């Protein structure tokens, strides 16, 4: 009987050990005067690839590096503790959740997180440079309060198809460059776009560089997809535009004469 109890205990302990979830946690708040990462923000990566950012305030900014595992030395990487200047641990991240209270994702925070598929960050207001650079597998971002996105933040996020950022005010240089599948962007009405924001994406040729498919909405240059055109603009073939002359009927708009009558002025 004692032997059976002992075996039962051993089986229980082995099972508990096998099912135990391990996680690694780092301080990742803004650095103090001595260069230490702040404890006000914590970053945790578990064995299933779930990455959680919790606490209050901003994440630290991390440095842009090159991955030493590549002989040509040109592969970008991050110096974040979970990046360690290479993509080995960074590539284990599959899902990122930034909890309420954290207001910024730092520069290069997830550069090279090639296997992450979703990011949920409901309270952040800004995203740093290269934050999700080379996030090849990223398909979904939930960043409803974000007002500013830094340069090349989502560069080469090749799986991203749609983005909705209703409160965005500024998108910096090449933020979504080479996001090859990106075809729809619904942005705030007061957004300011830097150069080459959507270069290399499916929407790069859209008038004003905003979006290619607004569904039932219209393209308002400098504003994104809007339900109705602003005062002084008229909706025409899905675009909001100023005209010098009265717009012809849609069916007649294909003739050269009518096209010459229209002054396309996008502001």
Backbone as CSV, one residue per row, in Angstrom:
resi,resn,N_x,N_y,N_z,CA_x,CA_y,CA_z,C_x,C_y,C_z
1,UNK,0.827,-1.206,0.000,0.000,0.000,0.000,0.867,1.264,0.000
2,UNK,1.932,1.247,0.821,2.813,2.410,0.878,3.473,2.646,-0.482
3,UNK,3.803,1.500,-1.127,4.459,1.622,-2.427,3.519,2.244,-3.458
4,UNK,2.240,1.858,-3.411,1.260,2.430,-4.327,1.063,3.917,-4.075
5,UNK,1.030,4.290,-2.784,0.891,5.705,-2.446,2.094,6.504,-2.944
6,UNK,3.290,5.890,-2.790,4.510,6.560,-3.238,4.487,6.749,-4.757
7,UNK,4.074,5.692,-5.482,3.988,5.791,-6.938,2.964,6.834,-7.364
8,UNK,1.842,6.855,-6.628,0.816,7.846,-6.935,1.317,9.261,-6.738
9,UNK,2.076,9.465,-5.653,2.640,10.787,-5.383,3.632,11.182,-6.463
10,UNK,4.465,10.230,-6.878,5.449,10.527,-7.917,4.763,10.895,-9.240
11,UNK,3.712,10.151,-9.592,2.975,10.448,-10.821,2.361,11.838,-10.756
12,UNK,1.812,12.185,-9.583,1.205,13.506,-9.388,2.239,14.614,-9.555
13,UNK,3.423,14.404,-8.920,4.464,15.431,-8.988,5.000,15.596,-10.410
14,UNK,5.165,14.465,-11.117,5.654,14.529,-12.496,4.643,15.244,-13.381
15,UNK,3.347,14.937,-13.169,2.294,15.577,-13.952,2.244,17.075,-13.687
16,UNK,2.325,17.435,-12.413,2.281,18.858,-12.057,3.465,19.599,-12.642
17,UNK,4.637,18.955,-12.612,5.839,19.573,-13.157,5.721,19.769,-14.669
18,UNK,5.165,18.727,-15.331,5.031,18.777,-16.786,4.060,19.841,-17.235
19,UNK,3.012,20.087,-16.424,1.971,21.036,-16.816,2.238,22.460,-16.324
20,UNK,3.305,22.635,-15.584,3.604,23.960,-15.049,3.983,24.909,-16.179
21,UNK,3.438,26.107,-16.157,3.731,27.102,-17.173,4.872,27.993,-16.713
22,UNK,5.890,28.087,-17.548,7.029,28.917,-17.219,6.945,30.226,-17.992
23,UNK,7.372,31.273,-17.372,7.353,32.581,-18.024,8.584,33.368,-17.592
24,UNK,9.014,34.248,-18.464,10.143,35.115,-18.167,9.633,36.550,-18.143
25,UNK,10.030,37.291,-17.116,9.529,38.656,-16.937,10.692,39.642,-16.842
26,UNK,10.512,40.791,-17.480,11.521,41.844,-17.456,10.879,43.176,-17.057
27,UNK,11.645,44.040,-16.394,11.252,45.436,-16.282,11.434,46.057,-17.659
28,UNK,10.441,46.818,-18.114,10.562,47.390,-19.468,10.011,48.804,-19.545
29,UNK,9.930,49.489,-18.394,9.534,50.884,-18.400,10.691,51.771,-18.831
30,UNK,10.417,53.057,-19.016,11.463,53.993,-19.425,12.651,53.943,-18.458
31,UNK,13.852,54.073,-19.006,15.063,53.961,-18.197,15.204,55.126,-17.216
32,UNK,15.821,54.833,-16.060,16.096,55.880,-15.088,17.452,56.511,-15.393
33,UNK,17.909,57.397,-14.511,19.154,58.133,-14.753,20.381,57.221,-14.775
34,UNK,20.253,56.026,-14.207,21.371,55.088,-14.175,21.297,54.064,-15.310
35,UNK,20.282,54.205,-16.171,20.175,53.308,-17.310,19.431,52.021,-17.049
36,UNK,18.740,51.940,-15.914,17.973,50.739,-15.590,16.534,50.872,-16.096
37,UNK,15.999,49.790,-16.618,14.620,49.809,-17.092,13.668,49.967,-15.911
38,UNK,12.631,50.795,-16.101,11.686,51.086,-15.041,10.813,49.889,-14.686
39,UNK,10.539,49.732,-13.389,9.694,48.637,-12.903,8.213,48.970,-13.005
40,UNK,7.891,50.185,-13.460,6.484,50.572,-13.593,5.786,49.827,-14.731
41,UNK,6.584,49.312,-15.662,6.030,48.506,-16.757,6.763,47.168,-16.781
42,UNK,5.995,46.096,-16.842,6.558,44.743,-16.867,6.225,44.072,-18.199
43,UNK,7.175,43.303,-18.721,6.976,42.542,-19.944,7.200,41.067,-19.646
44,UNK,6.250,40.237,-20.029,6.312,38.808,-19.720,6.081,37.974,-20.972
45,UNK,6.937,36.987,-21.182,6.808,36.039,-22.290,6.675,34.640,-21.718
46,UNK,5.552,33.963,-22.009,5.395,32.605,-21.499,5.777,31.586,-22.564
47,UNK,5.743,30.318,-22.174,6.227,29.258,-23.060,5.316,29.014,-24.256
48,UNK,4.096,29.564,-24.206,3.168,29.412,-25.327,3.284,30.547,-26.343
49,UNK,4.167,31.494,-26.068,4.365,32.601,-26.996,3.510,33.810,-26.721
50,UNK,2.830,33.827,-25.561,2.019,34.988,-25.183,2.918,36.037,-24.533
51,UNK,2.889,37.235,-25.077,3.705,38.324,-24.547,2.761,39.371,-23.963
52,UNK,2.921,39.671,-22.671,2.036,40.608,-21.988,2.828,41.797,-21.474
53,UNK,2.318,42.986,-21.739,2.902,44.222,-21.213,1.903,44.793,-20.222
54,UNK,2.330,45.001,-18.991,1.415,45.472,-17.953,2.057,46.589,-17.146
55,UNK,1.211,47.306,-16.395,1.702,48.392,-15.558,1.117,49.721,-15.968
56,UNK,1.842,50.804,-15.688,1.384,52.148,-16.045,2.537,52.948,-16.646
57,UNK,2.208,53.758,-17.651,3.214,54.607,-18.272,3.715,54.053,-19.586
58,UNK,4.892,54.497,-19.983,5.444,54.158,-21.293,6.455,53.025,-21.211
59,UNK,6.485,52.225,-22.274,7.585,51.278,-22.435,8.858,52.043,-22.752
60,UNK,9.982,51.432,-22.490,11.268,52.027,-22.855,11.466,51.962,-24.361
61,UNK,12.360,52.803,-24.872,12.814,52.700,-26.246,14.035,51.789,-26.270
62,UNK,14.122,50.940,-27.288,15.246,50.025,-27.425,16.019,50.376,-28.693
63,UNK,17.228,49.861,-28.798,18.096,50.237,-29.910,17.873,49.336,-31.131
64,UNK,18.164,49.906,-32.282,18.147,49.172,-33.547,19.502,48.499,-33.693
65,UNK,19.488,47.182,-33.923,20.742,46.449,-34.034,20.717,45.583,-35.288
66,UNK,21.756,44.799,-35.502,21.771,43.830,-36.600,22.004,42.452,-36.014
67,UNK,21.311,41.465,-36.554,21.359,40.106,-36.046,22.693,39.465,-36.420
68,UNK,23.513,39.074,-35.427,24.836,38.502,-35.724,24.766,37.104,-36.320
69,UNK,23.566,36.487,-36.302,23.438,35.147,-36.867,23.440,35.148,-38.391
70,UNK,23.384,36.330,-38.975,23.385,36.425,-40.436,24.715,37.004,-40.890
71,UNK,25.364,36.300,-41.791,26.741,36.621,-42.146,26.917,37.996,-42.762
72,UNK,25.860,38.466,-43.473,26.035,39.763,-44.125,25.849,40.926,-43.164
73,UNK,25.356,40.637,-41.959,25.256,41.663,-40.930,24.244,42.746,-41.195
74,UNK,23.264,42.487,-42.064,22.310,43.529,-42.421,20.894,43.239,-41.923
75,UNK,20.682,42.117,-41.265,19.340,41.783,-40.803,19.023,42.576,-39.545
76,UNK,17.980,43.413,-39.539,17.703,44.238,-38.362,17.231,43.414,-37.173
77,UNK,17.564,43.882,-35.996,17.172,43.217,-34.759,16.984,44.278,-33.683
78,UNK,16.580,43.847,-32.489,16.303,44.760,-31.381,17.178,44.419,-30.189
79,UNK,17.551,45.440,-29.424,18.317,45.210,-28.200,17.419,45.017,-26.983
80,UNK,16.093,44.910,-27.191,15.195,44.629,-26.076,15.626,43.335,-25.389
81,UNK,15.421,43.198,-24.066,15.852,41.981,-23.358,15.335,40.692,-23.987
82,UNK,14.140,40.745,-24.588,13.581,39.559,-25.247,14.005,39.499,-26.715
83,UNK,14.850,40.427,-27.127,15.394,40.418,-28.475,16.864,40.022,-28.443
84,UNK,17.598,40.622,-27.483,18.996,40.286,-27.262,19.824,40.394,-28.538
85,UNK,19.482,41.377,-29.366,20.182,41.657,-30.623,20.093,40.532,-31.645
86,UNK,19.168,39.579,-31.450,18.927,38.560,-32.470,17.441,38.222,-32.475
87,UNK,17.038,37.322,-33.315,15.616,37.023,-33.482,15.212,35.680,-32.882
88,UNK,16.081,35.042,-32.154,15.782,33.710,-31.649,14.608,33.744,-30.672
89,UNK,14.731,34.508,-29.600,13.645,34.596,-28.625,12.501,35.459,-29.160
90,UNK,12.833,36.514,-29.888,11.811,37.386,-30.467,10.875,36.585,-31.373
91,UNK,11.426,35.617,-32.076,10.629,34.802,-32.983,9.671,33.855,-32.289
92,UNK,9.787,33.720,-30.968,8.877,32.848,-30.217,7.572,33.544,-29.851
93,UNK,7.522,34.867,-30.004,6.318,35.621,-29.643,5.224,35.378,-30.680
94,UNK,4.035,34.983,-30.206,2.916,34.709,-31.107,1.749,35.676,-30.918
95,UNK,1.588,36.173,-29.717,0.463,37.062,-29.422,0.926,38.115,-28.423
96,UNK,0.606,39.373,-28.700,1.002,40.470,-27.821,-0.244,41.145,-27.259
97,UNK,-0.296,41.268,-25.941,-1.375,41.985,-25.269,-0.758,43.079,-24.406
98,UNK,-1.100,44.322,-24.707,-0.645,45.455,-23.908,-1.838,45.895,-23.057
99,UNK,-1.732,45.705,-21.763,-2.870,45.945,-20.887,-3.148,47.430,-20.669
100,UNK,-4.369,47.713,-20.204,-4.770,49.086,-19.874,-3.769,49.695,-18.905
101,UNK,-3.422,50.946,-19.155,-2.472,51.645,-18.295,-1.151,51.915,-18.979
102,UNK,-0.784,51.062,-19.933,0.445,51.289,-20.699,0.097,52.187,-21.880
103,UNK,0.852,53.259,-22.056,0.467,54.287,-23.028,1.345,54.354,-24.273
104,UNK,2.464,53.653,-24.273,3.353,53.723,-25.438,4.102,52.411,-25.635
105,UNK,4.226,52.009,-26.894,5.094,50.897,-27.263,6.390,51.494,-27.783
106,UNK,7.507,51.095,-27.208,8.784,51.740,-27.470,9.392,51.438,-28.825
107,UNK,10.376,52.253,-29.207,11.128,52.029,-30.437,11.705,50.613,-30.453
108,UNK,11.585,49.931,-31.573,12.207,48.619,-31.794,11.745,47.541,-30.815
109,UNK,10.629,47.777,-30.133,10.200,46.853,-29.075,9.992,45.432,-29.576
110,UNK,9.413,45.292,-30.764,9.131,43.960,-31.294,9.686,43.791,-32.709
111,UNK,10.768,44.482,-32.984,11.419,44.355,-34.285,11.921,42.917,-34.440
112,UNK,11.476,42.255,-35.511,11.897,40.885,-35.734,11.012,39.842,-35.088
113,UNK,9.846,40.264,-34.561,8.878,39.302,-34.002,8.123,38.681,-35.176
114,UNK,8.790,37.795,-35.877,8.305,37.302,-37.159,7.071,36.423,-37.064
115,UNK,6.799,35.846,-35.880,5.696,34.906,-35.755,4.487,35.469,-34.998
116,UNK,4.551,36.716,-34.590,3.392,37.291,-33.900,2.247,37.463,-34.892
117,UNK,1.033,37.082,-34.476,-0.121,37.166,-35.373,-1.104,38.264,-34.968
118,UNK,-1.106,38.658,-33.687,-2.064,39.684,-33.264,-1.466,40.561,-32.180
119,UNK,-1.906,41.812,-32.186,-1.498,42.793,-31.176,-2.751,43.479,-30.665
120,UNK,-2.976,43.429,-29.370,-4.092,44.136,-28.749,-3.515,45.119,-27.742
121,UNK,-3.728,46.400,-28.003,-3.158,47.444,-27.156,-4.175,48.574,-27.027
122,UNK,-5.236,48.376,-26.234,-6.362,49.309,-26.210,-6.084,50.684,-25.632
123,UNK,-5.013,50.846,-24.840,-4.815,52.147,-24.190,-3.599,52.915,-24.688
124,UNK,-2.821,52.339,-25.583,-1.628,53.056,-26.029,-2.009,54.229,-26.932
125,UNK,-1.233,55.297,-26.828,-1.473,56.477,-27.666,-0.371,56.676,-28.697
126,UNK,0.763,55.976,-28.559,1.829,56.118,-29.553,2.617,54.822,-29.695
127,UNK,3.155,54.641,-30.892,3.963,53.475,-31.228,5.285,53.977,-31.782
128,UNK,6.382,53.484,-31.262,7.692,53.972,-31.635,8.202,53.461,-32.970
129,UNK,9.332,54.008,-33.378,9.960,53.633,-34.647,10.320,52.156,-34.673
130,UNK,10.068,51.497,-35.796,10.444,50.093,-36.017,9.819,49.139,-34.993
131,UNK,8.772,49.566,-34.318,8.223,48.763,-33.228,7.823,47.357,-33.670
132,UNK,7.230,47.239,-34.880,6.815,45.935,-35.392,7.437,45.662,-36.769
133,UNK,8.595,46.222,-36.987,9.332,46.020,-38.233,9.587,44.520,-38.426
134,UNK,9.285,44.005,-39.604,9.471,42.586,-39.939,8.566,41.652,-39.147
135,UNK,7.410,42.142,-38.707,6.419,41.265,-38.081,5.642,40.585,-39.205
136,UNK,6.283,39.623,-39.851,5.763,39.024,-41.071,4.391,38.373,-40.889
137,UNK,4.142,37.791,-39.733,2.905,37.047,-39.522,1.764,37.866,-38.954
138,UNK,1.975,39.154,-38.717,0.971,39.991,-38.069,-0.249,40.194,-38.965
139,UNK,-1.407,39.766,-38.466,-2.637,39.863,-39.244,-3.663,40.807,-38.621
140,UNK,-3.540,41.088,-37.342,-4.577,41.863,-36.660,-3.963,42.798,-35.638
141,UNK,-4.341,44.082,-35.693,-3.908,45.043,-34.680,-5.125,45.759,-34.113
142,UNK,-5.171,45.863,-32.805,-6.256,46.556,-32.116,-5.642,47.704,-31.324
143,UNK,-5.620,48.886,-31.927,-4.972,50.057,-31.316,-5.895,51.274,-31.446
144,UNK,-7.089,51.233,-30.863,-8.116,52.254,-31.105,-7.778,53.655,-30.616
145,UNK,-6.894,53.790,-29.608,-6.588,55.107,-29.061,-5.271,55.686,-29.579
146,UNK,-4.601,54.951,-30.438,-3.291,55.393,-30.923,-3.410,56.668,-31.750
147,UNK,-2.590,57.663,-31.419,-2.597,58.948,-32.113,-1.357,59.136,-32.995
148,UNK,-0.266,58.455,-32.662,0.975,58.642,-33.427,1.656,57.300,-33.658
149,UNK,2.078,57.086,-34.906,2.828,55.885,-35.268,4.161,56.323,-35.858
150,UNK,5.244,55.812,-35.322,6.586,56.228,-35.705,7.045,55.654,-37.035
151,UNK,8.193,56.130,-37.526,8.699,55.696,-38.831,8.978,54.198,-38.888
152,UNK,8.558,53.580,-39.988,8.797,52.171,-40.281,8.288,51.244,-39.180
153,UNK,7.273,51.689,-38.460,6.770,50.908,-37.326,6.230,49.549,-37.746
154,UNK,5.554,49.490,-38.887,4.983,48.226,-39.363,5.575,47.834,-40.722
155,UNK,6.774,48.262,-40.973,7.411,47.955,-42.252,7.592,46.442,-42.409
156,UNK,7.231,45.925,-43.573,7.289,44.493,-43.884,6.335,43.657,-43.026
157,UNK,5.261,44.270,-42.538,4.189,43.486,-41.908,3.348,42.919,-43.040
158,UNK,3.881,41.916,-43.711,3.370,41.481,-45.010,2.034,40.740,-44.945
159,UNK,1.593,40.345,-43.760,0.315,39.631,-43.648,-0.839,40.540,-43.267
160,UNK,-0.540,41.797,-42.953,-1.561,42.741,-42.518,-2.389,43.203,-43.715
161,UNK,-3.718,43.052,-43.624,-4.592,43.418,-44.739,-5.432,44.658,-44.466
162,UNK,-5.911,44.806,-43.237,-6.815,45.908,-42.909,-6.377,46.562,-41.607
163,UNK,-6.494,47.880,-41.559,-6.230,48.592,-40.314,-7.314,49.630,-40.075
164,UNK,-7.724,49.773,-38.825,-8.681,50.798,-38.422,-8.104,51.512,-37.212
165,UNK,-7.741,52.778,-37.402,-7.113,53.568,-36.339,-7.866,54.894,-36.251
166,UNK,-9.020,54.912,-35.621,-9.923,56.074,-35.678,-9.383,57.353,-35.062
167,UNK,-8.441,57.251,-34.104,-7.946,58.451,-33.427,-6.559,58.885,-33.880
168,UNK,-6.063,58.260,-34.928,-4.705,58.562,-35.368,-4.596,60.002,-35.876
169,UNK,-3.518,60.672,-35.482,-3.277,62.055,-35.899,-2.034,62.183,-36.764
170,UNK,-1.068,61.303,-36.571,0.164,61.389,-37.354,0.739,60.007,-37.615
171,UNK,1.030,59.735,-38.899,1.715,58.505,-39.274,3.013,58.906,-39.949
172,UNK,4.110,58.462,-39.383,5.432,58.919,-39.816,5.932,58.140,-41.035
173,UNK,7.111,58.534,-41.490,7.730,58.040,-42.718,7.713,56.510,-42.823
174,UNK,7.169,56.011,-43.929,7.228,54.584,-44.289,6.696,53.657,-43.198
175,UNK,5.739,54.146,-42.424,5.244,53.351,-41.294,4.694,52.001,-41.717
176,UNK,4.018,51.957,-42.862,3.463,50.698,-43.363,4.091,50.312,-44.700
177,UNK,5.295,50.781,-44.944,5.962,50.476,-46.210,6.193,48.977,-46.362
178,UNK,5.956,48.483,-47.569,6.149,47.071,-47.897,5.284,46.129,-47.065
179,UNK,4.181,46.662,-46.552,3.144,45.793,-45.986,2.348,45.302,-47.199
180,UNK,2.854,44.297,-47.854,2.482,43.952,-49.222,0.998,43.691,-49.426
181,UNK,0.314,43.142,-48.416,-1.099,42.785,-48.575,-2.059,43.859,-48.066
182,UNK,-1.535,44.929,-47.510,-2.397,45.957,-46.941,-3.222,46.625,-48.027
183,UNK,-4.558,46.548,-47.894,-5.434,47.060,-48.940,-6.494,48.024,-48.429
184,UNK,-6.612,48.170,-47.116,-7.657,49.050,-46.574,-7.166,49.710,-45.298
185,UNK,-7.328,51.013,-45.222,-6.944,51.755,-44.023,-8.033,52.759,-43.692
186,UNK,-8.630,52.603,-42.542,-9.625,53.573,-42.080,-8.976,54.394,-40.980
187,UNK,-8.799,55.684,-41.255,-8.015,56.548,-40.391,-8.862,57.673,-39.823
188,UNK,-8.270,58.430,-38.898,-8.967,59.563,-38.310,-9.156,60.689,-39.303
189,UNK,-10.098,61.570,-39.031,-10.422,62.658,-39.950,-9.393,63.777,-39.955
190,UNK,-8.456,63.758,-39.001,-7.458,64.825,-38.940,-6.041,64.268,-39.079
191,UNK,-5.904,63.116,-39.694,-4.595,62.467,-39.770,-3.646,63.223,-40.691
192,UNK,-2.369,63.258,-40.297,-1.310,63.822,-41.119,-0.380,62.680,-41.510
193,UNK,-0.114,62.557,-42.821,0.708,61.462,-43.317,2.053,61.984,-43.798
194,UNK,3.131,61.324,-43.351,4.457,61.645,-43.851,4.650,60.927,-45.194
195,UNK,5.825,61.082,-45.783,6.051,60.497,-47.103,6.182,58.969,-47.041
196,UNK,5.766,58.332,-48.112,5.939,56.890,-48.309,5.294,56.029,-47.229
197,UNK,4.239,56.540,-46.605,3.595,55.788,-45.527,3.171,54.402,-45.981
198,UNK,2.562,54.308,-47.166,2.053,53.031,-47.658,2.848,52.513,-48.859
199,UNK,4.076,52.970,-49.003,4.890,52.558,-50.153,5.012,51.033,-50.210
200,UNK,4.750,50.478,-51.381,4.904,49.040,-51.560,3.713,48.215,-51.129
201,UNK,2.689,48.848,-50.569,1.475,48.119,-50.189,0.478,48.193,-51.339
202,UNK,-0.648,47.525,-51.184,-1.662,47.545,-52.226,-2.343,48.899,-52.341
203,UNK,-2.157,49.752,-51.347,-2.835,51.040,-51.390,-1.880,52.187,-51.744
204,UNK,-0.668,51.856,-52.141,0.312,52.903,-52.418,-0.071,53.776,-53.595
205,UNK,-0.878,53.253,-54.513,-1.259,54.036,-55.684,-2.577,54.768,-55.499
206,UNK,-3.184,54.644,-54.331,-4.452,55.317,-54.062,-4.236,56.826,-54.014
207,UNK,-5.163,57.577,-54.553,-5.068,59.033,-54.544,-4.927,59.542,-53.113
208,UNK,-3.916,60.319,-52.865,-3.661,60.831,-51.528,-2.933,59.835,-50.656
209,UNK,-2.709,58.613,-51.153,-1.988,57.616,-50.387,-2.718,57.148,-49.153
210,UNK,-4.055,57.114,-49.210,-4.815,56.772,-48.021,-5.316,55.332,-48.061
211,UNK,-6.172,55.023,-48.989,-6.739,53.681,-49.019,-7.228,53.349,-50.414
212,UNK,-7.301,52.076,-50.712,-7.720,51.662,-52.037,-9.149,51.162,-52.050
213,UNK,-9.633,50.697,-50.932,-10.986,50.148,-50.878,-11.708,50.682,-49.655
214,UNK,-12.572,51.637,-49.863,-13.303,52.238,-48.750,-14.687,51.629,-48.577
215,UNK,-14.998,50.606,-49.335,-16.319,50.011,-49.225,-17.391,50.998,-49.633
216,UNK,-18.291,51.316,-48.707,-19.372,52.264,-48.978,-18.955,53.704,-48.690
217,UNK,-17.709,53.897,-48.282,-17.258,55.236,-47.922,-16.474,55.867,-49.068
218,UNK,-15.983,57.085,-48.828,-15.249,57.827,-49.851,-13.828,58.100,-49.391
219,UNK,-12.919,58.252,-50.346,-11.550,58.644,-50.038,-11.495,60.158,-49.897
220,UNK,-11.173,60.632,-48.714,-10.968,62.066,-48.490,-9.475,62.240,-48.270
221,UNK,-8.780,62.783,-49.249,-7.329,62.912,-49.145,-6.938,63.653,-47.876
222,UNK,-5.978,63.109,-47.161,-5.542,63.694,-45.909,-6.423,63.333,-44.735
223,UNK,-7.490,62.582,-44.973,-8.398,62.228,-43.891,-8.666,60.733,-43.811
224,UNK,-8.548,60.029,-44.916,-8.836,58.601,-44.898,-10.185,58.314,-45.507
225,UNK,-10.852,57.298,-44.980,-12.155,56.893,-45.491,-13.250,57.576,-44.680
226,UNK,-14.108,58.314,-45.342,-15.139,59.080,-44.647,-16.521,58.713,-45.182
227,UNK,-17.531,58.859,-44.330,-18.897,58.524,-44.724,-19.485,59.546,-45.679
228,UNK,-19.101,60.810,-45.531,-19.572,61.863,-46.427,-18.452,62.873,-46.613
229,UNK,-18.398,63.467,-47.794,-17.327,64.403,-48.103,-17.484,65.707,-47.326
230,UNK,-16.360,66.330,-47.018,-16.384,67.583,-46.293,-16.994,68.689,-47.146
231,UNK,-17.411,69.750,-46.489,-17.972,70.910,-47.187,-16.967,71.435,-48.214
232,UNK,-17.444,71.661,-49.416,-16.575,72.148,-50.478,-16.064,71.034,-51.378
233,UNK,-16.343,69.778,-51.004,-15.934,68.635,-51.816,-17.174,67.882,-52.279
234,UNK,-17.037,67.201,-53.404,-18.126,66.397,-53.948,-17.638,64.973,-54.155
235,UNK,-18.465,64.001,-53.806,-18.081,62.612,-54.009,-18.184,62.263,-55.490
236,UNK,-17.160,61.570,-55.981,-17.110,61.269,-57.402,-16.257,60.024,-57.598
237,UNK,-16.884,58.945,-58.080,-16.189,57.675,-58.278,-15.413,57.252,-57.028
238,UNK,-16.005,57.442,-55.876,-15.388,57.004,-54.635,-14.413,57.979,-54.022
239,UNK,-14.147,59.106,-54.711,-13.219,60.098,-54.193,-13.953,61.381,-53.816
240,UNK,-13.395,62.087,-52.846,-13.907,63.417,-52.513,-13.005,64.438,-53.202
241,UNK,-13.608,65.325,-53.979,-12.797,66.227,-54.774,-13.443,67.592,-54.931
242,UNK,-12.599,68.601,-55.123,-13.068,69.935,-55.474,-13.156,70.011,-56.998
243,UNK,-14.109,70.744,-57.496,-14.226,70.881,-58.950,-14.463,72.330,-59.331
244,UNK,-13.977,72.690,-60.498,-14.236,74.032,-61.022,-15.587,74.068,-61.715
245,UNK,-15.986,72.932,-62.275,-17.237,72.858,-63.012,-18.177,71.856,-62.359
246,UNK,-19.437,71.903,-62.775,-20.404,70.926,-62.292,-20.011,69.546,-62.800
247,UNK,-20.031,68.569,-61.924,-19.642,67.222,-62.324,-20.661,66.633,-63.283
248,UNK,-20.204,65.959,-64.318,-21.128,65.291,-65.229,-21.723,64.053,-64.576
249,UNK,-22.681,63.456,-65.216,-23.227,62.201,-64.721,-22.133,61.143,-64.754
250,UNK,-22.235,60.168,-63.868,-21.187,59.157,-63.748,-20.943,58.420,-65.058
251,UNK,-22.008,58.092,-65.766,-21.857,57.340,-67.010,-21.147,58.145,-68.087
252,UNK,-21.284,59.452,-68.009,-20.685,60.307,-69.029,-19.253,60.698,-68.679
253,UNK,-18.821,60.319,-67.487,-17.531,60.802,-67.001,-16.348,60.131,-67.660
254,UNK,-16.604,59.157,-68.504,-15.497,58.471,-69.158,-15.023,59.178,-70.415
255,UNK,-15.767,60.127,-70.895,-15.369,60.811,-72.126,-14.243,61.795,-71.862
256,UNK,-13.387,61.990,-72.859,-12.259,62.901,-72.714,-12.717,64.319,-72.435
257,UNK,-13.816,64.726,-73.095,-14.299,66.088,-72.914,-14.663,66.335,-71.455
258,UNK,-15.395,65.405,-70.876,-15.800,65.583,-69.491,-14.611,65.515,-68.544
259,UNK,-13.657,64.639,-68.834,-12.494,64.539,-67.960,-11.690,65.826,-68.000
260,UNK,-11.634,66.480,-69.160,-10.899,67.727,-69.258,-11.578,68.869,-68.504
261,UNK,-12.883,68.706,-68.241,-13.615,69.734,-67.523,-13.324,69.707,-66.030
262,UNK,-12.833,68.567,-65.571,-12.721,68.373,-64.129,-11.334,68.756,-63.639
263,UNK,-11.321,69.583,-62.648,-10.048,69.942,-62.030,-9.900,69.133,-60.737
264,UNK,-8.982,68.180,-60.746,-8.799,67.323,-59.571,-7.866,68.030,-58.587
265,UNK,-8.406,68.485,-57.522,-7.606,69.158,-56.516,-7.787,68.433,-55.187
266,UNK,-6.777,67.701,-54.777,-6.840,66.984,-53.509,-5.953,67.696,-52.493
267,UNK,-6.525,68.004,-51.371,-5.769,68.719,-50.340,-5.654,67.873,-49.091
